[in-house]
Amino acid sequence: MGRIVIVAYKPKAGKAEALKALTKTHVPRLLAEGLVTERPPVICESEDGVIIEVFEWKSAEAIVAAHDNPVVHQLWAEYAEVCDYVPLNSLGEVNNLFAEFTAV
């Protein structure tokens, strides 16, 4: 069964556009590795510039398998260059009953 995840990426200084471009390649690259479903990801941005991505892993086992995949390790290295991961509850929008974000 698929596993929906929501991740928040805070861009490093001057890296916002690079982060957006990288995030648009994230799921296609995972799909090529057979780790995610074909469900299109949702990519959006908070008021303070954090990029939020919602996507679906194929299974809990696929998440575990990602940790041994060299393509995933390369993706993680690329993300490390342009952002830091932040908890969703650090975004002001999550305090609203209907959290709204800007589509990317």
Buried (B, 14 or more C-beta within 10 A) or exposed (E): EBBEEEBBBBBBEEBBEBBBEBBEEBBEBBBEBEBBBEEEBEBBBBEEEBBBBBBBBBBEEBBEBBEEBEEBEEBEEBBEEBBEEBEBEEBEBEEEEEBEBEEB
